[in-house]
Amino acid sequence: MVYKIIWSPLALETYRNNIEYLEKEWSEKEVRNFIDATLRKLTVLSLQPRSGILTNKRANLRHTIIHKRIILIYRCKVLKREIELVRFFNTYQHPKSSKI
């Protein structure tokens, strides 16, 4: 069964921030590649919600790679059949800023 994708406010903000960075520093092609990679990954997650690596068992957080420098942190809500996108973390950021 397909899980519904829910975007948290932080996920939306960090997704937009990554797109803005790509628009400033890279080509339109790189922006499109990032958006396409995100959509492909969300399709996979909606079908296989536990495919990401368990990051925090207590908080039920998982992560998966969107791009070589961008990681998606998400929460799988099995009973509701939902995937909550928590944040898009750019690996260039300081590791302590990845704490949720």
ABEGO torsion letter per residue (X at the ends): XBBBBBBBAAAAAAAAAAAAAAAAABBAAAAAAAAAAAAAAAAAAAABAAABBBABAAAGBBBBBABAABBBBBBBBAAAGBBBBABBBBAABBAAAABX
